[in-house]
Amino acid sequence: MKNNLFFQVLFLLFVGAAYGQVTTSNIRGLVMDDQNLPLFGANIVAVHTPTGTKYGSITNEDGRFNLLNLRVGGPYKVEISYVGFKP
């Protein structure tokens, strides 16, 4: 019984240490038109240029977006598109 408890505690320590090693990044911003009005529903696409991995989001009612869990480092190419506007 004592040996089993030792392995359970050891396992939890390794799981906690492995979880602590995850590192991600994010990109956040605000999209507004030429009259300084927020654009609701604009499409945001970020491409990690070394790998080609794509991340996407849309803006909320305040024109804000947040791309989460991105690869650390870069560079990233970010493109914003909205109906009636050029990308």
PDB file of N, CA, C and O in Angstrom:
ATOM      1  N   MET A   1       0.825  -1.197   0.000  1.00  0.00           N
ATOM      2  CA  MET A   1       0.000   0.000   0.000  1.00  0.00           C
ATOM      3  C   MET A   1       0.863   1.252   0.000  1.00  0.00           C
ATOM      4  O   MET A   1       0.584   2.207  -0.725  1.00  0.00           O
ATOM      5  N   LYS A   2       1.910   1.245   0.814  1.00  0.00           N
ATOM      6  CA  LYS A   2       2.795   2.394   0.906  1.00  0.00           C
ATOM      7  C   LYS A   2       3.534   2.610  -0.417  1.00  0.00           C
ATOM      8  O   LYS A   2       3.737   3.748  -0.841  1.00  0.00           O
ATOM      9  N   ASN A   3       3.931   1.526  -1.057  1.00  0.00           N
ATOM     10  CA  ASN A   3       4.624   1.606  -2.345  1.00  0.00           C
ATOM     11  C   ASN A   3       3.692   2.167  -3.417  1.00  0.00           C
ATOM     12  O   ASN A   3       4.136   2.955  -4.252  1.00  0.00           O
ATOM     13  N   ASN A   4       2.433   1.788  -3.420  1.00  0.00           N
ATOM     14  CA  ASN A   4       1.458   2.270  -4.382  1.00  0.00           C
ATOM     15  C   ASN A   4       1.242   3.783  -4.229  1.00  0.00           C
ATOM     16  O   ASN A   4       1.144   4.498  -5.226  1.00  0.00           O
ATOM     17  N   LEU A   5       1.170   4.264  -3.002  1.00  0.00           N
ATOM     18  CA  LEU A   5       0.996   5.694  -2.751  1.00  0.00           C
ATOM     19  C   LEU A   5       2.205   6.477  -3.257  1.00  0.00           C
ATOM     20  O   LEU A   5       2.052   7.571  -3.800  1.00  0.00           O
ATOM     21  N   PHE A   6       3.394   5.928  -3.082  1.00  0.00           N
ATOM     22  CA  PHE A   6       4.608   6.579  -3.573  1.00  0.00           C
ATOM     23  C   PHE A   6       4.541   6.775  -5.087  1.00  0.00           C
ATOM     24  O   PHE A   6       4.867   7.853  -5.583  1.00  0.00           O
ATOM     25  N   PHE A   7       4.125   5.753  -5.822  1.00  0.00           N
ATOM     26  CA  PHE A   7       4.043   5.862  -7.284  1.00  0.00           C
ATOM     27  C   PHE A   7       2.941   6.829  -7.725  1.00  0.00           C
ATOM     28  O   PHE A   7       3.092   7.506  -8.742  1.00  0.00           O
ATOM     29  N   GLN A   8       1.851   6.901  -6.987  1.00  0.00           N
ATOM     30  CA  GLN A   8       0.793   7.851  -7.312  1.00  0.00           C
ATOM     31  C   GLN A   8       1.280   9.294  -7.149  1.00  0.00           C
ATOM     32  O   GLN A   8       1.015  10.140  -8.003  1.00  0.00           O
ATOM     33  N   VAL A   9       1.983   9.570  -6.067  1.00  0.00           N
ATOM     34  CA  VAL A   9       2.521  10.914  -5.842  1.00  0.00           C
ATOM     35  C   VAL A   9       3.570  11.238  -6.893  1.00  0.00           C
ATOM     36  O   VAL A   9       3.597  12.353  -7.414  1.00  0.00           O
ATOM     37  N   LEU A  10       4.434  10.284  -7.213  1.00  0.00           N
ATOM     38  CA  LEU A  10       5.456  10.491  -8.234  1.00  0.00           C
ATOM     39  C   LEU A  10       4.824  10.782  -9.596  1.00  0.00           C
ATOM     40  O   LEU A  10       5.298  11.651 -10.327  1.00  0.00           O
ATOM     41  N   PHE A  11       3.764  10.064  -9.936  1.00  0.00           N
ATOM     42  CA  PHE A  11       3.057  10.291 -11.194  1.00  0.00           C
ATOM     43  C   PHE A  11       2.472  11.697 -11.243  1.00  0.00           C
ATOM     44  O   PHE A  11       2.600  12.381 -12.258  1.00  0.00           O
ATOM     45  N   LEU A  12       1.833  12.136 -10.164  1.00  0.00           N
ATOM     46  CA  LEU A  12       1.244  13.476 -10.127  1.00  0.00           C
ATOM     47  C   LEU A  12       2.302  14.568 -10.264  1.00  0.00           C
ATOM     48  O   LEU A  12       2.047  15.601 -10.884  1.00  0.00           O
ATOM     49  N   LEU A  13       3.474  14.351  -9.698  1.00  0.00           N
ATOM     50  CA  LEU A  13       4.554  15.337  -9.847  1.00  0.00           C
ATOM     51  C   LEU A  13       5.009  15.447 -11.293  1.00  0.00           C
ATOM     52  O   LEU A  13       5.237  16.550 -11.790  1.00  0.00           O
ATOM     53  N   PHE A  14       5.144  14.305 -11.979  1.00  0.00           N
ATOM     54  CA  PHE A  14       5.564  14.337 -13.383  1.00  0.00           C
ATOM     55  C   PHE A  14       4.498  14.954 -14.275  1.00  0.00           C
ATOM     56  O   PHE A  14       4.827  15.687 -15.208  1.00  0.00           O
ATOM     57  N   VAL A  15       3.233  14.674 -14.007  1.00  0.00           N
ATOM     58  CA  VAL A  15       2.154  15.272 -14.794  1.00  0.00           C
ATOM     59  C   VAL A  15       2.144  16.779 -14.594  1.00  0.00           C
ATOM     60  O   VAL A  15       1.989  17.525 -15.561  1.00  0.00           O
ATOM     61  N   GLY A  16       2.305  17.236 -13.380  1.00  0.00           N
ATOM     62  CA  GLY A  16       2.343  18.672 -13.101  1.00  0.00           C
ATOM     63  C   GLY A  16       3.521  19.346 -13.769  1.00  0.00           C
ATOM     64  O   GLY A  16       3.384  20.453 -14.290  1.00  0.00           O
ATOM     65  N   ALA A  17       4.678  18.701 -13.766  1.00  0.00           N
ATOM     66  CA  ALA A  17       5.862  19.272 -14.411  1.00  0.00           C
ATOM     67  C   ALA A  17       5.691  19.316 -15.920  1.00  0.00           C
ATOM     68  O   ALA A  17       6.110  20.283 -16.557  1.00  0.00           O
ATOM     69  N   ALA A  18       5.092  18.300 -16.499  1.00  0.00           N
ATOM     70  CA  ALA A  18       4.873  18.283 -17.944  1.00  0.00           C
ATOM     71  C   ALA A  18       3.867  19.345 -18.344  1.00  0.00           C
ATOM     72  O   ALA A  18       4.031  19.980 -19.386  1.00  0.00           O
ATOM     73  N   TYR A  19       2.845  19.551 -17.557  1.00  0.00           N
ATOM     74  CA  TYR A  19       1.836  20.562 -17.870  1.00  0.00           C
ATOM     75  C   TYR A  19       2.447  21.960 -17.815  1.00  0.00           C
ATOM     76  O   TYR A  19       2.069  22.823 -18.607  1.00  0.00           O
ATOM     77  N   GLY A  20       3.359  22.193 -16.923  1.00  0.00           N
ATOM     78  CA  GLY A  20       3.983  23.498 -16.775  1.00  0.00           C
ATOM     79  C   GLY A  20       4.900  23.860 -17.923  1.00  0.00           C
ATOM     80  O   GLY A  20       5.288  25.023 -18.034  1.00  0.00           O
ATOM     81  N   GLN A  21       5.269  22.923 -18.785  1.00  0.00           N
ATOM     82  CA  GLN A  21       6.199  23.188 -19.867  1.00  0.00           C
ATOM     83  C   GLN A  21       5.520  23.646 -21.152  1.00  0.00           C
ATOM     84  O   GLN A  21       6.209  23.982 -22.115  1.00  0.00           O
ATOM     85  N   VAL A  22       4.200  23.670 -21.196  1.00  0.00           N
ATOM     86  CA  VAL A  22       3.479  24.084 -22.398  1.00  0.00           C
ATOM     87  C   VAL A  22       3.552  25.600 -22.511  1.00  0.00           C
ATOM     88  O   VAL A  22       3.187  26.317 -21.579  1.00  0.00           O
ATOM     89  N   THR A  23       4.023  26.082 -23.653  1.00  0.00           N
ATOM     90  CA  THR A  23       4.140  27.516 -23.878  1.00  0.00           C
ATOM     91  C   THR A  23       3.450  27.863 -25.184  1.00  0.00           C
ATOM     92  O   THR A  23       3.752  27.277 -26.224  1.00  0.00           O
ATOM     93  N   THR A  24       2.529  28.807 -25.136  1.00  0.00           N
ATOM     94  CA  THR A  24       1.850  29.268 -26.334  1.00  0.00           C
ATOM     95  C   THR A  24       1.870  30.793 -26.340  1.00  0.00           C
ATOM     96  O   THR A  24       2.325  31.430 -25.391  1.00  0.00           O
ATOM     97  N   SER A  25       1.372  31.354 -27.417  1.00  0.00           N
ATOM     98  CA  SER A  25       1.350  32.796 -27.582  1.00  0.00           C
ATOM     99  C   SER A  25      -0.034  33.219 -28.047  1.00  0.00           C
ATOM    100  O   SER A  25      -0.893  32.372 -28.293  1.00  0.00           O
ATOM    101  N   ASN A  26      -0.256  34.516 -28.169  1.00  0.00           N
ATOM    102  CA  ASN A  26      -1.523  35.002 -28.701  1.00  0.00           C
ATOM    103  C   ASN A  26      -1.317  36.320 -29.439  1.00  0.00           C
ATOM    104  O   ASN A  26      -0.312  37.007 -29.254  1.00  0.00           O
ATOM    105  N   ILE A  27      -2.276  36.649 -30.267  1.00  0.00           N
ATOM    106  CA  ILE A  27      -2.321  37.938 -30.955  1.00  0.00           C
ATOM    107  C   ILE A  27      -3.701  38.502 -30.697  1.00  0.00           C
ATOM    108  O   ILE A  27      -4.706  37.816 -30.885  1.00  0.00           O
ATOM    109  N   ARG A  28      -3.751  39.743 -30.269  1.00  0.00           N
ATOM    110  CA  ARG A  28      -5.048  40.379 -30.056  1.00  0.00           C
ATOM    111  C   ARG A  28      -5.001  41.792 -30.608  1.00  0.00           C
ATOM    112  O   ARG A  28      -3.937  42.400 -30.722  1.00  0.00           O
ATOM    113  N   GLY A  29      -6.185  42.305 -30.951  1.00  0.00           N
ATOM    114  CA  GLY A  29      -6.211  43.629 -31.524  1.00  0.00           C
ATOM    115  C   GLY A  29      -7.615  44.164 -31.669  1.00  0.00           C
ATOM    116  O   GLY A  29      -8.585  43.575 -31.193  1.00  0.00           O
ATOM    117  N   LEU A  30      -7.696  45.298 -32.339  1.00  0.00           N
ATOM    118  CA  LEU A  30      -8.936  46.024 -32.542  1.00  0.00           C
ATOM    119  C   LEU A  30      -9.022  46.408 -34.008  1.00  0.00           C
ATOM    120  O   LEU A  30      -8.071  46.960 -34.561  1.00  0.00           O
ATOM    121  N   VAL A  31     -10.153  46.121 -34.643  1.00  0.00           N
ATOM    122  CA  VAL A  31     -10.355  46.431 -36.052  1.00  0.00           C
ATOM    123  C   VAL A  31     -11.418  47.521 -36.147  1.00  0.00           C
ATOM    124  O   VAL A  31     -12.536  47.366 -35.656  1.00  0.00           O
ATOM    125  N   MET A  32     -11.039  48.640 -36.797  1.00  0.00           N
ATOM    126  CA  MET A  32     -11.953  49.768 -36.952  1.00  0.00           C
ATOM    127  C   MET A  32     -11.933  50.229 -38.397  1.00  0.00           C
ATOM    128  O   MET A  32     -10.956  50.011 -39.113  1.00  0.00           O
ATOM    129  N   ASP A  33     -13.021  50.871 -38.825  1.00  0.00           N
ATOM    130  CA  ASP A  33     -13.068  51.403 -40.185  1.00  0.00           C
ATOM    131  C   ASP A  33     -12.456  52.804 -40.215  1.00  0.00           C
ATOM    132  O   ASP A  33     -11.917  53.269 -39.210  1.00  0.00           O
ATOM    133  N   ASP A  34     -12.539  53.472 -41.362  1.00  0.00           N
ATOM    134  CA  ASP A  34     -11.918  54.784 -41.509  1.00  0.00           C
ATOM    135  C   ASP A  34     -12.636  55.884 -40.730  1.00  0.00           C
ATOM    136  O   ASP A  34     -12.118  56.996 -40.621  1.00  0.00           O
ATOM    137  N   GLN A  35     -13.825  55.593 -40.184  1.00  0.00           N
ATOM    138  CA  GLN A  35     -14.553  56.545 -39.345  1.00  0.00           C
ATOM    139  C   GLN A  35     -14.423  56.205 -37.863  1.00  0.00           C
ATOM    140  O   GLN A  35     -15.176  56.712 -37.031  1.00  0.00           O
ATOM    141  N   ASN A  36     -13.459  55.342 -37.543  1.00  0.00           N
ATOM    142  CA  ASN A  36     -13.190  54.895 -36.171  1.00  0.00           C
ATOM    143  C   ASN A  36     -14.364  54.165 -35.530  1.00  0.00           C
ATOM    144  O   ASN A  36     -14.567  54.250 -34.319  1.00  0.00           O
ATOM    145  N   LEU A  37     -15.130  53.453 -36.336  1.00  0.00           N
ATOM    146  CA  LEU A  37     -16.206  52.606 -35.831  1.00  0.00           C
ATOM    147  C   LEU A  37     -15.726  51.158 -35.838  1.00  0.00           C
ATOM    148  O   LEU A  37     -15.106  50.722 -36.807  1.00  0.00           O
ATOM    149  N   PRO A  38     -16.006  50.399 -34.763  1.00  0.00           N
ATOM    150  CA  PRO A  38     -15.561  49.004 -34.722  1.00  0.00           C
ATOM    151  C   PRO A  38     -16.275  48.161 -35.769  1.00  0.00           C
ATOM    152  O   PRO A  38     -17.461  48.356 -36.036  1.00  0.00           O
ATOM    153  N   LEU A  39     -15.534  47.216 -36.361  1.00  0.00           N
ATOM    154  CA  LEU A  39     -16.113  46.316 -37.361  1.00  0.00           C
ATOM    155  C   LEU A  39     -16.438  44.983 -36.708  1.00  0.00           C
ATOM    156  O   LEU A  39     -15.544  44.227 -36.331  1.00  0.00           O
ATOM    157  N   PHE A  40     -17.728  44.706 -36.581  1.00  0.00           N
ATOM    158  CA  PHE A  40     -18.209  43.459 -35.986  1.00  0.00           C
ATOM    159  C   PHE A  40     -18.211  42.364 -37.047  1.00  0.00           C
ATOM    160  O   PHE A  40     -18.791  42.549 -38.117  1.00  0.00           O
ATOM    161  N   GLY A  41     -17.576  41.232 -36.771  1.00  0.00           N
ATOM    162  CA  GLY A  41     -17.587  40.086 -37.683  1.00  0.00           C
ATOM    163  C   GLY A  41     -16.506  40.101 -38.744  1.00  0.00           C
ATOM    164  O   GLY A  41     -16.601  39.358 -39.721  1.00  0.00           O
ATOM    165  N   ALA A  42     -15.479  40.926 -38.583  1.00  0.00           N
ATOM    166  CA  ALA A  42     -14.354  40.902 -39.524  1.00  0.00           C
ATOM    167  C   ALA A  42     -13.577  39.600 -39.337  1.00  0.00           C
ATOM    168  O   ALA A  42     -13.423  39.122 -38.212  1.00  0.00           O
ATOM    169  N   ASN A  43     -13.090  39.028 -40.434  1.00  0.00           N
ATOM    170  CA  ASN A  43     -12.330  37.778 -40.380  1.00  0.00           C
ATOM    171  C   ASN A  43     -10.850  38.071 -40.202  1.00  0.00           C
ATOM    172  O   ASN A  43     -10.284  38.904 -40.911  1.00  0.00           O
ATOM    173  N   ILE A  44     -10.222  37.381 -39.251  1.00  0.00           N
ATOM    174  CA  ILE A  44      -8.803  37.526 -38.982  1.00  0.00           C
ATOM    175  C   ILE A  44      -8.155  36.177 -39.245  1.00  0.00           C
ATOM    176  O   ILE A  44      -8.587  35.161 -38.699  1.00  0.00           O
ATOM    177  N   VAL A  45      -7.120  36.161 -40.080  1.00  0.00           N
ATOM    178  CA  VAL A  45      -6.363  34.936 -40.335  1.00  0.00           C
ATOM    179  C   VAL A  45      -4.882  35.253 -40.140  1.00  0.00           C
ATOM    180  O   VAL A  45      -4.343  36.162 -40.770  1.00  0.00           O
ATOM    181  N   ALA A  46      -4.239  34.498 -39.268  1.00  0.00           N
ATOM    182  CA  ALA A  46      -2.803  34.631 -39.031  1.00  0.00           C
ATOM    183  C   ALA A  46      -2.129  33.349 -39.513  1.00  0.00           C
ATOM    184  O   ALA A  46      -2.556  32.249 -39.161  1.00  0.00           O
ATOM    185  N   VAL A  47      -1.075  33.492 -40.318  1.00  0.00           N
ATOM    186  CA  VAL A  47      -0.342  32.347 -40.850  1.00  0.00           C
ATOM    187  C   VAL A  47       1.075  32.380 -40.290  1.00  0.00           C
ATOM    188  O   VAL A  47       1.796  33.364 -40.454  1.00  0.00           O
ATOM    189  N   HIS A  48       1.463  31.302 -39.630  1.00  0.00           N
ATOM    190  CA  HIS A  48       2.843  31.152 -39.150  1.00  0.00           C
ATOM    191  C   HIS A  48       3.686  30.807 -40.365  1.00  0.00           C
ATOM    192  O   HIS A  48       3.644  29.672 -40.841  1.00  0.00           O
ATOM    193  N   THR A  49       4.446  31.758 -40.874  1.00  0.00           N
ATOM    194  CA  THR A  49       5.105  31.591 -42.169  1.00  0.00           C
ATOM    195  C   THR A  49       6.115  30.440 -42.233  1.00  0.00           C
ATOM    196  O   THR A  49       6.217  29.819 -43.291  1.00  0.00           O
ATOM    197  N   PRO A  50       6.867  30.112 -41.179  1.00  0.00           N
ATOM    198  CA  PRO A  50       7.790  28.973 -41.312  1.00  0.00           C
ATOM    199  C   PRO A  50       7.095  27.626 -41.511  1.00  0.00           C
ATOM    200  O   PRO A  50       7.632  26.748 -42.187  1.00  0.00           O
ATOM    201  N   THR A  51       5.894  27.454 -40.924  1.00  0.00           N
ATOM    202  CA  THR A  51       5.222  26.154 -41.001  1.00  0.00           C
ATOM    203  C   THR A  51       3.957  26.165 -41.842  1.00  0.00           C
ATOM    204  O   THR A  51       3.489  25.105 -42.258  1.00  0.00           O
ATOM    205  N   GLY A  52       3.390  27.345 -42.102  1.00  0.00           N
ATOM    206  CA  GLY A  52       2.144  27.431 -42.845  1.00  0.00           C
ATOM    207  C   GLY A  52       0.908  27.173 -42.005  1.00  0.00           C
ATOM    208  O   GLY A  52      -0.193  27.083 -42.548  1.00  0.00           O
ATOM    209  N   THR A  53       1.060  27.051 -40.696  1.00  0.00           N
ATOM    210  CA  THR A  53      -0.072  26.827 -39.805  1.00  0.00           C
ATOM    211  C   THR A  53      -0.960  28.063 -39.777  1.00  0.00           C
ATOM    212  O   THR A  53      -0.473  29.183 -39.616  1.00  0.00           O
ATOM    213  N   LYS A  54      -2.282  27.853 -39.938  1.00  0.00           N
ATOM    214  CA  LYS A  54      -3.224  28.967 -39.969  1.00  0.00           C
ATOM    215  C   LYS A  54      -4.061  28.993 -38.700  1.00  0.00           C
ATOM    216  O   LYS A  54      -4.472  27.957 -38.177  1.00  0.00           O
ATOM    217  N   TYR A  55      -4.301  30.210 -38.220  1.00  0.00           N
ATOM    218  CA  TYR A  55      -5.141  30.444 -37.053  1.00  0.00           C
ATOM    219  C   TYR A  55      -6.180  31.487 -37.443  1.00  0.00           C
ATOM    220  O   TYR A  55      -5.849  32.445 -38.142  1.00  0.00           O
ATOM    221  N   GLY A  56      -7.414  31.327 -37.015  1.00  0.00           N
ATOM    222  CA  GLY A  56      -8.456  32.258 -37.408  1.00  0.00           C
ATOM    223  C   GLY A  56      -9.361  32.669 -36.273  1.00  0.00           C
ATOM    224  O   GLY A  56      -9.499  31.971 -35.268  1.00  0.00           O
ATOM    225  N   SER A  57      -9.976  33.827 -36.461  1.00  0.00           N
ATOM    226  CA  SER A  57     -10.923  34.354 -35.491  1.00  0.00           C
ATOM    227  C   SER A  57     -11.790  35.394 -36.190  1.00  0.00           C
ATOM    228  O   SER A  57     -11.546  35.747 -37.344  1.00  0.00           O
ATOM    229  N   ILE A  58     -12.801  35.878 -35.481  1.00  0.00           N
ATOM    230  CA  ILE A  58     -13.604  36.995 -35.966  1.00  0.00           C
ATOM    231  C   ILE A  58     -13.679  38.038 -34.855  1.00  0.00           C
ATOM    232  O   ILE A  58     -13.456  37.725 -33.685  1.00  0.00           O
ATOM    233  N   THR A  59     -13.990  39.267 -35.225  1.00  0.00           N
ATOM    234  CA  THR A  59     -14.085  40.319 -34.229  1.00  0.00           C
ATOM    235  C   THR A  59     -15.434  40.268 -33.518  1.00  0.00           C
ATOM    236  O   THR A  59     -16.437  39.835 -34.086  1.00  0.00           O
ATOM    237  N   ASN A  60     -15.438  40.713 -32.279  1.00  0.00           N
ATOM    238  CA  ASN A  60     -16.692  40.777 -31.521  1.00  0.00           C
ATOM    239  C   ASN A  60     -17.387  42.106 -31.794  1.00  0.00           C
ATOM    240  O   ASN A  60     -16.962  42.856 -32.673  1.00  0.00           O
ATOM    241  N   GLU A  61     -18.446  42.405 -31.052  1.00  0.00           N
ATOM    242  CA  GLU A  61     -19.223  43.618 -31.310  1.00  0.00           C
ATOM    243  C   GLU A  61     -18.437  44.902 -31.052  1.00  0.00           C
ATOM    244  O   GLU A  61     -18.820  45.967 -31.535  1.00  0.00           O
ATOM    245  N   ASP A  62     -17.347  44.812 -30.300  1.00  0.00           N
ATOM    246  CA  ASP A  62     -16.487  45.975 -30.049  1.00  0.00           C
ATOM    247  C   ASP A  62     -15.349  46.071 -31.047  1.00  0.00           C
ATOM    248  O   ASP A  62     -14.515  46.971 -30.944  1.00  0.00           O
ATOM    249  N   GLY A  63     -15.298  45.148 -32.028  1.00  0.00           N
ATOM    250  CA  GLY A  63     -14.230  45.142 -33.015  1.00  0.00           C
ATOM    251  C   GLY A  63     -12.952  44.482 -32.527  1.00  0.00           C
ATOM    252  O   GLY A  63     -11.921  44.573 -33.194  1.00  0.00           O
ATOM    253  N   ARG A  64     -12.998  43.822 -31.385  1.00  0.00           N
ATOM    254  CA  ARG A  64     -11.798  43.196 -30.806  1.00  0.00           C
ATOM    255  C   ARG A  64     -11.724  41.714 -31.186  1.00  0.00           C
ATOM    256  O   ARG A  64     -12.742  41.039 -31.337  1.00  0.00           O
ATOM    257  N   PHE A  65     -10.487  41.232 -31.334  1.00  0.00           N
ATOM    258  CA  PHE A  65     -10.264  39.814 -31.604  1.00  0.00           C
ATOM    259  C   PHE A  65      -9.117  39.321 -30.749  1.00  0.00           C
ATOM    260  O   PHE A  65      -8.296  40.103 -30.270  1.00  0.00           O
ATOM    261  N   ASN A  66      -9.072  38.010 -30.562  1.00  0.00           N
ATOM    262  CA  ASN A  66      -8.013  37.380 -29.787  1.00  0.00           C
ATOM    263  C   ASN A  66      -7.726  36.019 -30.394  1.00  0.00           C
ATOM    264  O   ASN A  66      -8.579  35.132 -30.351  1.00  0.00           O
ATOM    265  N   LEU A  67      -6.547  35.839 -30.954  1.00  0.00           N
ATOM    266  CA  LEU A  67      -6.103  34.546 -31.470  1.00  0.00           C
ATOM    267  C   LEU A  67      -5.288  33.874 -30.371  1.00  0.00           C
ATOM    268  O   LEU A  67      -4.244  34.385 -29.966  1.00  0.00           O
ATOM    269  N   LEU A  68      -5.764  32.727 -29.889  1.00  0.00           N
ATOM    270  CA  LEU A  68      -5.143  32.039 -28.763  1.00  0.00           C
ATOM    271  C   LEU A  68      -4.381  30.804 -29.206  1.00  0.00           C
ATOM    272  O   LEU A  68      -4.616  30.269 -30.289  1.00  0.00           O
ATOM    273  N   ASN A  69      -3.471  30.359 -28.360  1.00  0.00           N
ATOM    274  CA  ASN A  69      -2.727  29.111 -28.520  1.00  0.00           C
ATOM    275  C   ASN A  69      -1.915  29.064 -29.812  1.00  0.00           C
ATOM    276  O   ASN A  69      -1.883  28.036 -30.488  1.00  0.00           O
ATOM    277  N   LEU A  70      -1.264  30.162 -30.154  1.00  0.00           N
ATOM    278  CA  LEU A  70      -0.401  30.217 -31.328  1.00  0.00           C
ATOM    279  C   LEU A  70       0.979  29.667 -30.990  1.00  0.00           C
ATOM    280  O   LEU A  70       1.391  29.635 -29.831  1.00  0.00           O
ATOM    281  N   ARG A  71       1.682  29.236 -32.037  1.00  0.00           N
ATOM    282  CA  ARG A  71       3.064  28.815 -31.853  1.00  0.00           C
ATOM    283  C   ARG A  71       3.894  30.010 -31.408  1.00  0.00           C
ATOM    284  O   ARG A  71       3.691  31.130 -31.875  1.00  0.00           O
ATOM    285  N   VAL A  72       4.817  29.763 -30.514  1.00  0.00           N
ATOM    286  CA  VAL A  72       5.696  30.825 -30.040  1.00  0.00           C
ATOM    287  C   VAL A  72       6.688  31.171 -31.142  1.00  0.00           C
ATOM    288  O   VAL A  72       7.158  30.290 -31.861  1.00  0.00           O
ATOM    289  N   GLY A  73       6.998  32.427 -31.268  1.00  0.00           N
ATOM    290  CA  GLY A  73       7.921  32.876 -32.303  1.00  0.00           C
ATOM    291  C   GLY A  73       7.148  33.283 -33.534  1.00  0.00           C
ATOM    292  O   GLY A  73       5.924  33.414 -33.502  1.00  0.00           O
ATOM    293  N   GLY A  74       7.843  33.475 -34.577  1.00  0.00           N
ATOM    294  CA  GLY A  74       7.177  33.933 -35.784  1.00  0.00           C
ATOM    295  C   GLY A  74       8.129  33.802 -36.944  1.00  0.00           C
ATOM    296  O   GLY A  74       9.058  32.996 -36.895  1.00  0.00           O
ATOM    297  N   PRO A  75       7.928  34.539 -37.935  1.00  0.00           N
ATOM    298  CA  PRO A  75       6.972  35.624 -38.090  1.00  0.00           C
ATOM    299  C   PRO A  75       5.587  35.112 -38.468  1.00  0.00           C
ATOM    300  O   PRO A  75       5.419  33.978 -38.917  1.00  0.00           O
ATOM    301  N   TYR A  76       4.606  35.983 -38.272  1.00  0.00           N
ATOM    302  CA  TYR A  76       3.228  35.720 -38.661  1.00  0.00           C
ATOM    303  C   TYR A  76       2.804  36.720 -39.727  1.00  0.00           C
ATOM    304  O   TYR A  76       3.197  37.886 -39.689  1.00  0.00           O
ATOM    305  N   LYS A  77       2.006  36.258 -40.670  1.00  0.00           N
ATOM    306  CA  LYS A  77       1.362  37.143 -41.634  1.00  0.00           C
ATOM    307  C   LYS A  77      -0.100  37.205 -41.232  1.00  0.00           C
ATOM    308  O   LYS A  77      -0.779  36.179 -41.196  1.00  0.00           O
ATOM    309  N   VAL A  78      -0.592  38.405 -40.927  1.00  0.00           N
ATOM    310  CA  VAL A  78      -1.965  38.587 -40.461  1.00  0.00           C
ATOM    311  C   VAL A  78      -2.757  39.301 -41.548  1.00  0.00           C
ATOM    312  O   VAL A  78      -2.333  40.341 -42.053  1.00  0.00           O
ATOM    313  N   GLU A  79      -3.912  38.736 -41.907  1.00  0.00           N
ATOM    314  CA  GLU A  79      -4.786  39.349 -42.904  1.00  0.00           C
ATOM    315  C   GLU A  79      -6.172  39.515 -42.315  1.00  0.00           C
ATOM    316  O   GLU A  79      -6.715  38.596 -41.701  1.00  0.00           O
ATOM    317  N   ILE A  80      -6.739  40.698 -42.510  1.00  0.00           N
ATOM    318  CA  ILE A  80      -8.072  41.019 -42.034  1.00  0.00           C
ATOM    319  C   ILE A  80      -8.961  41.284 -43.239  1.00  0.00           C
ATOM    320  O   ILE A  80      -8.604  42.062 -44.123  1.00  0.00           O
ATOM    321  N   SER A  81     -10.116  40.637 -43.272  1.00  0.00           N
ATOM    322  CA  SER A  81     -11.043  40.857 -44.390  1.00  0.00           C
ATOM    323  C   SER A  81     -12.442  41.133 -43.830  1.00  0.00           C
ATOM    324  O   SER A  81     -12.830  40.634 -42.773  1.00  0.00           O
ATOM    325  N   TYR A  82     -13.180  41.952 -44.591  1.00  0.00           N
ATOM    326  CA  TYR A  82     -14.534  42.331 -44.211  1.00  0.00           C
ATOM    327  C   TYR A  82     -15.290  42.674 -45.493  1.00  0.00           C
ATOM    328  O   TYR A  82     -14.712  43.248 -46.415  1.00  0.00           O
ATOM    329  N   VAL A  83     -16.551  42.333 -45.557  1.00  0.00           N
ATOM    330  CA  VAL A  83     -17.355  42.574 -46.741  1.00  0.00           C
ATOM    331  C   VAL A  83     -17.372  44.072 -47.053  1.00  0.00           C
ATOM    332  O   VAL A  83     -17.674  44.888 -46.182  1.00  0.00           O
ATOM    333  N   GLY A  84     -17.049  44.424 -48.291  1.00  0.00           N
ATOM    334  CA  GLY A  84     -17.046  45.817 -48.713  1.00  0.00           C
ATOM    335  C   GLY A  84     -15.724  46.524 -48.533  1.00  0.00           C
ATOM    336  O   GLY A  84     -15.587  47.683 -48.922  1.00  0.00           O
ATOM    337  N   PHE A  85     -14.727  45.839 -47.940  1.00  0.00           N
ATOM    338  CA  PHE A  85     -13.412  46.420 -47.722  1.00  0.00           C
ATOM    339  C   PHE A  85     -12.366  45.550 -48.412  1.00  0.00           C
ATOM    340  O   PHE A  85     -12.568  44.347 -48.575  1.00  0.00           O
ATOM    341  N   LYS A  86     -11.257  46.151 -48.816  1.00  0.00           N
ATOM    342  CA  LYS A  86     -10.138  45.385 -49.348  1.00  0.00           C
ATOM    343  C   LYS A  86      -9.416  44.718 -48.176  1.00  0.00           C
ATOM    344  O   LYS A  86      -9.353  45.288 -47.087  1.00  0.00           O
ATOM    345  N   PRO A  87      -8.870  43.514 -48.387  1.00  0.00           N
ATOM    346  CA  PRO A  87      -8.135  42.851 -47.282  1.00  0.00           C
ATOM    347  C   PRO A  87      -6.950  43.682 -46.819  1.00  0.00           C
ATOM    348  O   PRO A  87      -6.230  43.277 -45.906  1.00  0.00           O
TER     349      PRO A  87
END
